[in-house]
């Protein structure tokens, strides 16, 4: 019965025309990351209702290899606050990441962060 279905579908013009085909040439898979803490992405989320200490932003860092997430609520997203977060939650716990990926906001363009 399965062979009959395969034959029927292979001869049906509509089935062939509307089948899901991949229209891109094949290319070899590439490994993007090879070890933990190679690349970390940082984001801050829109303001939430203020919490204790007037904290209303959530600053999130994600390791792109292990998918480990570090997050901390902050009152302000400044270069100093970002630097403290990276030092306390990333460097002191896991070491220095090889690459930090960000949205190039003002808090990531300061001299301290660039070093």
Steps between C-alpha positions, in 0.01 A plus 500: 500500500788736582660431160167575329480835679859585402429415136177701498663809652803480269271500191258767624580842346331696780688307768831570328423867440393580857741281691734676741828530315814667624593761243849571631820324402647267759797623698707337771404567861736723692560507871436846635639455850737240630531565872311653791536874559627560148221749432255662738203707396366780720159660486290715721125476499251784487403660830285287726298638792747620766599244760708520817771765467326653195624212285302499179738362234606139455855460373560157343819326385489173302789266422439399138667159538339364817192728490569590866313814606604756760247773580479781752246777558654848481369848576703660219684363198826696509856410409589465869203273574574285194866475601403392855261239357764358264765495772280344771288259295729404211872558557518408871288188453600366158802692371546748220287434190686526171225707339212712630214557259276798571259741336774772505306717742673788681566281802717268286702770324694632799874457552464250787281264300718524188806387699 
